[in-house]
């Protein structure tokens, strides 16, 4: 089955056969997704554009970090996290504050150190906590005292 490529995507074969045309298209569009049948897709983009994205991420992460250093600013960051991540309503106020602080630190790591996966992991971890807390039966089961080894754990999707 052949699937249509979006207007801002080309196949790896297209890039191999006609690199100049693909590079020109990427320059015109700003970035171009290159799909690959046997590997992860990647983007072809101008270095200047990527450097601008990095600079923007760095500036935004520094702004959040600066806000977080005052009580009023930290409250604003928590409120923003609650707005962006609707599931955060299932967390306690202290957990929402902890989530916002961890996310701010992870975004700083992404911007300053190039560690992008950390923010995704923070979000996934807190989202999983919110998912458990949203289900009262599951939460009661998770909060109940345990004994012994229960064997391997299957991750929830």
VEXVEXKOL-927605 format. One line per 3 residues: number of its first residue (from 1); their letters; for each residue x, y, z of N, C-alpha, C. Coordinates in steps of 0.001 Angstrom, whole numbers, m for minus. Example, Ala and Ser with C-alpha at 12.3 -4.5 7.8 and 13.67 -1.06 7.14 Angstrom:
residues 2
1	AS	13190 m5690 7800 12300 m4500 7800 13200 m3300 7800 ~ 12850 m2250 7080 13670 m1060 7140 12900 30 7870 $
***
This chain:
residues 157
1	XXX	827 m1175 0 0 0 0 877 1247 0 ~ 615 2165 m877 1371 3405 m972 592 4501 m259 ~ 1266 5195 652 611 6289 1352 1131 7603 802 $
4	XXX	276 8588 728 658 9893 204 1581 10605 1186 ~ 2547 11308 657 3456 12107 1468 2842 13491 1676 ~ 2938 14052 2880 2486 15427 3070 3343 16367 2217 $
7	XXX	2853 17567 2003 3552 18532 1149 4938 18875 1684 ~ 5138 18772 2983 6435 19116 3556 7283 17880 3865 ~ 7103 16810 3068 7874 15587 3270 8291 14995 1930 $
10	XXX	9434 14336 1956 9926 13590 795 10427 12243 1308 ~ 10597 11317 409 11159 10032 810 12680 10107 771 ~ 13311 9183 1475 14766 9107 1440 15245 8839 15 $
13	XXX	14470 8063 m727 14804 7795 m2131 14815 9082 m2942 ~ 13826 9975 m2696 13808 11272 m3382 15082 12052 m3083 ~ 15501 12049 m1827 16726 12751 m1435 17939 12148 m2126 $
16	XXX	17990 10830 m2214 19120 10154 m2861 19176 10443 m4350 ~ 18010 10460 m4992 17961 10670 m6451 18168 12121 m6866 ~ 17684 13049 m6067 17729 14448 m6474 18032 15349 m5271 $
19	XXX	19263 15268 m4749 19582 16005 m3526 19479 17525 m3669 ~ 19835 18068 m4828 19766 19532 m4994 18333 20040 m4919 ~ 17431 19358 m5601 16026 19795 m5589 15438 19662 m4186 $
22	XXX	15789 18585 m3498 15273 18380 m2146 15855 19439 m1210 ~ 17135 19726 m1333 17756 20755 m492 17126 22120 m754 ~ 16859 22433 m2013 16220 23710 m2354 14812 23772 m1757 $
25	XXX	14092 22686 m1825 12742 22634 m1247 12803 22833 265 ~ 13768 22203 915 13939 22369 2362 14265 23822 2690 ~ 15113 24452 1866 15457 25853 2093 14217 26733 1975 $
28	XXX	13392 26477 952 12173 27261 732 11167 27077 1869 ~ 10990 25836 2318 10000 25540 3353 10501 25823 4777 ~ 11796 25873 4948 12367 26054 6282 12851 24745 6874 $
31	XXX	12072 23706 6685 12493 22357 7057 11628 21369 6300 ~ 12181 20214 6074 11528 19204 5258 11716 17848 5922 ~ 10631 17136 6100 10696 15806 6700 11124 14807 5631 $
34	XXX	12091 13984 5973 12557 12933 5079 12122 11609 5699 ~ 11213 10931 5003 10707 9661 5508 11602 8536 4996 ~ 11737 7527 5804 12610 6405 5468 11869 5133 5842 $
37	XXX	11741 4236 4892 10984 3006 5105 11581 2127 6192 ~ 12915 2077 6276 13578 1149 7180 14252 1818 8378 ~ 13981 3089 8587 14617 3802 9702 13720 4962 10131 $
40	XXX	14120 5606 11208 13365 6760 11676 13413 7884 10652 ~ 12327 8646 10585 12304 9835 9748 13248 10863 10344 ~ 13664 11814 9532 14467 12924 10030 14093 14177 9269 $
43	XXX	14558 15325 9762 14281 16603 9129 15540 17152 8491 ~ 15354 17734 7337 16415 18458 6656 16081 19930 6843 ~ 16976 20649 7489 16711 22049 7800 17990 22857 7725 $
46	XXX	17848 24158 7593 19010 25042 7570 19586 25147 8978 ~ 20899 25179 9073 21563 25262 10378 21124 26522 11116 ~ 20971 27626 10399 20566 28883 11041 19192 28741 11698 $
49	XXX	18283 28075 11025 16944 27877 11598 17010 27028 12862 ~ 17819 25984 12837 17958 25112 14012 18617 25867 15160 ~ 19584 26706 14853 20234 27519 15881 19247 28506 16495 $
52	XXX	18350 29061 15681 17309 29951 16200 16372 29198 17142 ~ 15995 27965 16771 15142 27150 17643 15837 26881 18968 ~ 17117 26543 18913 17886 26296 20137 17930 27542 21014 $
55	XXX	18165 28688 20390 18226 29946 21133 16869 30284 21758 ~ 15796 30038 21028 14455 30285 21558 14148 29373 22741 ~ 14503 28092 22630 14300 27155 23738 15108 27593 24952 $
58	XXX	16339 28008 24728 17198 28456 25821 16589 29673 26521 ~ 16129 30635 25732 15519 31841 26305 14260 31495 27093 ~ 13391 30664 26525 12150 30287 27213 12449 29517 28499 $
61	XXX	13397 28592 28456 13701 27812 29664 14296 28709 30740 ~ 15113 29681 30345 15676 30609 31331 14599 31513 31928 ~ 13614 31877 31119 12502 32688 31628 11713 31897 32675 $
64	XXX	11396 30630 32380 10670 29800 33344 11488 29609 34625 ~ 12789 29386 34466 13643 29205 35641 13669 30479 36479 ~ 13762 31635 35833 13771 32903 36565 12436 33128 37273 $
67	XXX	11335 32838 36588 10020 32970 37207 9909 32086 38444 ~ 10430 30884 38343 10303 29895 39420 11043 30281 40688 ~ 11922 31266 40612 12714 31646 41783 11968 32568 42752 $
70	XXX	10804 33056 42357 10009 33869 43287 8693 33147 43555 ~ 8092 33354 44721 6825 32670 45021 5729 32991 44003 ~ 5629 34251 43598 4592 34632 42632 4854 33975 41276 $
73	XXX	6111 33992 40871 6477 33385 39595 6279 31888 39594 ~ 6659 31240 40712 6473 29790 40818 4988 29443 40731 ~ 4156 30261 41366 2703 30052 41285 2234 30184 39831 $
76	XXX	2768 31167 39104 2394 31353 37696 2823 30159 36845 ~ 3998 29602 37115 4477 28442 36358 3591 27229 36649 ~ 3204 27036 37909 2301 25937 38261 957 26119 37555 $
79	XXX	438 27341 37559 m838 27620 36895 m740 27350 35394 ~ 392 27692 34794 591 27419 33366 634 25915 33104 ~ 1301 25178 33974 1364 23718 33813 m31 23114 33924 $
82	XXX	m831 23624 34851 m2208 23134 34995 m3021 23413 33742 ~ m2767 24544 33115 m3492 24920 31891 m3051 24057 30707 ~ m1761 23828 30605 m1211 23076 29466 m1500 21586 29587 $
85	XXX	m1416 21064 30799 m1602 19643 31038 m2869 19449 31874 ~ m3999 19309 31208 m5293 19216 31898 m5318 18089 32926 ~ m4603 17013 32675 m4588 15889 33602 m3949 16241 34943 $
88	XXX	m3229 17347 35026 m2573 17743 36281 m3590 18011 37388 ~ m4861 18224 37031 m5893 18470 38053 m6045 17278 38994 ~ m5592 16107 38571 m5689 14915 39417 m4539 14834 40426 $
91	XXX	m3578 15724 40323 m2455 15761 41261 m2804 16705 42409 ~ m2198 16477 43552 m2384 17405 44678 m1657 18708 44365 ~ m1935 19745 45147 m1269 21034 44942 248 20883 45064 $
94	XXX	700 20115 46047 2144 19899 46227 2729 19142 45034 ~ 2000 18164 44527 2480 17398 43368 2526 18273 42123 ~ 1534 19157 41940 1549 20062 40792 2759 20988 40855 $
97	XXX	3079 21456 42051 4262 22312 42221 5540 21526 41912 ~ 5581 20286 42375 6759 19438 42116 6891 19140 40619 ~ 5764 18853 39971 5757 18618 38528 6287 19847 37783 $
100	XXX	5786 21020 38135 6217 22251 37462 7713 22478 37662 ~ 8205 22235 38879 9636 22409 39155 10477 21409 38369 ~ 10045 20151 38336 10788 19125 37582 10767 19431 36092 $
103	XXX	9632 19875 35585 9527 20198 34161 10403 21396 33808 ~ 10423 22396 34666 11282 23559 34432 12745 23126 34389 ~ 13151 22282 35307 14532 21785 35326 14831 20957 34081 $
106	XXX	13877 20132 33668 14081 19297 32475 14180 20147 31218 ~ 13373 21197 31128 13464 22101 29974 14799 22832 29965 ~ 15286 23173 31147 16606 23786 31249 17685 22816 30761 $
109	XXX	17574 21548 31170 18525 20534 30703 18462 20386 29185 ~ 17257 20430 28636 17103 20312 27184 17791 21473 26486 ~ 17604 22676 27011 18168 23857 26375 19666 23990 26614 $
112	XXX	20091 23785 27842 21486 24030 28207 22414 22868 27871 ~ 21876 21626 27964 22724 20446 27809 22376 19585 26603 ~ 21292 19941 25918 20882 19147 24761 20272 17808 25132 $
115	XXX	19722 17694 26339 19111 16446 26799 17602 16589 26649 ~ 17094 16284 25462 15686 16503 25163 14743 15477 25741 ~ 15194 14281 25978 14301 13210 26430 13837 13414 27865 $
118	XXX	14585 14153 28663 14251 14316 30070 12882 14955 30259 ~ 12579 16000 29501 11273 16667 29629 10150 15691 29290 ~ 10339 14922 28251 9334 13921 27868 9138 12901 28979 $
121	XXX	10227 12489 29622 10147 11514 30714 9434 12102 31937 ~ 9707 13360 32252 9036 14019 33376 7535 14071 33121 ~ 7161 14478 31928 5742 14562 31577 5099 13177 31645 $
124	XXX	5757 12185 31086 5201 10822 31078 5047 10285 32502 ~ 6022 10527 33349 5953 10039 34723 4819 10679 35512 ~ 4690 11990 35413 3618 12673 36141 2254 12366 35535 $
127	XXX	2215 12190 34235 944 11817 33606 493 10437 34103 ~ 1429 9520 34240 1097 8189 34756 587 8284 36191 ~ 1205 9143 36989 732 9350 38361 m682 9903 38360 $
130	XXX	m936 10887 37497 m2282 11469 37407 m3294 10427 36942 ~ m2887 9560 36021 m3786 8517 35520 m4209 7582 36648 ~ m3264 7198 37474 m3581 6316 38601 m4472 7038 39611 $
133	XXX	m4148 8289 39907 m4929 9034 40895 m6329 9362 40392 ~ m6515 9425 39082 m7834 9732 38509 m8803 8570 38681 ~ m8285 7365 38776 m9110 6164 38951 m9076 5794 40435 $
136	XXX	m10146 6081 41156 m10142 5885 42607 m9849 4443 43014 ~ m10358 3483 42257 m10088 2073 42576 m8619 1741 42363 ~ m8079 2169 41242 m6669 1910 40943 m5768 2606 41953 $
139	XXX	m6143 3823 42340 m5347 4568 43317 m5379 3879 44687 ~ m6545 3426 45095 m6650 2719 46381 m5794 1464 46348 ~ m5826 763 45240 m5019 m455 45095 m3529 m112 45141 $
142	XXX	m3136 968 44474 m1723 1361 44443 m1251 1852 45811 ~ m2145 2468 46561 m1771 3021 47864 m1838 1994 48993 ~ m2416 830 48740 m2548 m208 49777 m1178 m783 50125 $
145	XXX	m987 m1155 51380 285 m1768 51780 514 m3078 51016 ~ 1750 m3370 50759 2088 m4592 50023 3148 m5379 50785 ~ 3252 m6628 50410 4296 m7497 50953 4805 m8385 49841 $
148	XXX	6075 m8662 49843 6641 m9630 48915 6912 m9070 47526 ~ 7271 m9975 46636 7613 m9635 45260 6448 m10032 44364 ~ 5981 m9108 43581 4842 m9368 42698 5258 m9721 41279 $
151	XXX	6548 m9884 41030 7036 m10274 39714 7124 m9100 38749 ~ 7262 m9403 37465 7439 m8353 36459 6204 m7450 36354 ~ 6424 m6204 35984 5347 m5225 35846 5191 m4893 34374 $
154	XXX	3949 m4893 33904 3665 m4490 32530 3347 m3009 32508 ~ 3979 m2278 31605 3752 m845 31490 2394 m596 30831 ~ 1677 404 31366 400 790 30773 661 1751 29614 $
157	X	m132 1633 28570 57 2525 27426 m634 3829 27640 $
***
